[in-house]
Amino acid sequence: MQEITYKELKEEHGLSNKQIQKLDRKTQMILGHALKMIDGCLRSKEDCETKISTCLIYVSMATEMREKNFFEAISETIPKEALN
């Protein structure tokens, strides 16, 4: 997922300050949990290849969760009439 600026969220996607703050907080929580999982993985006694593949899975999961939250936030701004 490419980097999106505050200005883009406001102007192009129509998010309010509160929605942006909520999205940012969710993203921080996702990344924090991913870092904890990666740290635990790296401290485990498994071989290096297993650690790397497990960490990559955690990164992929975090990225997908961030994207899902972004698209949910965007969809909240679309009027229901426009969806039909």
C-alpha positions in Angstrom: 0.0 0.0 0.0 1.4 3.3 -1.0 1.8 6.2 1.4 -1.2 8.5 1.7 -1.0 12.0 3.1 -3.4 13.7 5.5 -4.3 16.1 2.7 -5.3 13.2 0.3 -7.4 11.7 3.0 -9.2 15.0 3.5 -9.6 16.2 0.0 -9.7 13.1 -2.3 -11.4 10.7 0.1 -13.5 13.0 2.1 -12.5 11.8 5.5 -13.2 13.9 8.6 -10.5 14.7 11.2 -12.2 12.2 13.5 -12.2 9.5 10.9 -8.5 10.1 10.1 -7.6 10.0 13.8 -9.5 6.7 14.2 -7.8 5.2 11.2 -4.4 6.4 12.4 -5.0 4.8 15.9 -6.1 1.5 14.4 -3.0 1.5 12.2 -0.8 2.2 15.2 -2.4 -0.7 17.1 -2.0 -3.1 14.2 1.7 -2.2 13.7 2.3 -2.4 17.5 0.8 -5.9 17.6 2.8 -7.0 14.5 6.0 -5.7 16.1 5.3 -7.7 19.3 4.6 -10.9 17.2 7.8 -10.4 15.2 9.8 -9.8 18.3 8.5 -13.0 19.8 9.2 -14.9 16.7 12.8 -13.6 16.5 13.4 -14.6 20.1 12.1 -18.1 19.6 14.4 -21.1 19.3 13.3 -22.0 15.8 15.7 -22.1 12.9 16.4 -18.9 10.9 14.4 -19.9 7.8 11.3 -20.6 9.9 11.7 -17.3 11.8 12.0 -15.3 8.5 8.9 -17.0 6.9 6.9 -16.5 10.1 7.9 -12.8 10.3 6.9 -12.3 6.7 3.5 -13.7 7.4 3.1 -11.3 10.3 4.1 -8.4 8.0 1.7 -9.5 5.4 -1.2 -9.8 7.9 -0.5 -6.3 9.2 -0.5 -4.9 5.7 -3.8 -6.5 4.9 -5.4 -5.3 8.1 -4.2 -1.8 7.4 -5.6 -1.9 3.9 -8.9 -3.3 5.1 -9.3 -0.5 7.7 -8.5 2.1 5.1 -11.1 0.8 2.6 -13.7 0.6 5.5 -13.0 4.2 6.4 -13.4 5.2 2.8 -16.6 3.3 2.3 -18.1 5.0 5.3 -17.9 8.3 3.4 -19.9 7.0 0.3 -23.6 7.7 0.6 -25.8 4.6 0.6 -27.7 5.8 -2.5 -24.4 5.9 -4.5 -23.8 2.2 -3.7 -27.0 1.0 -5.4 
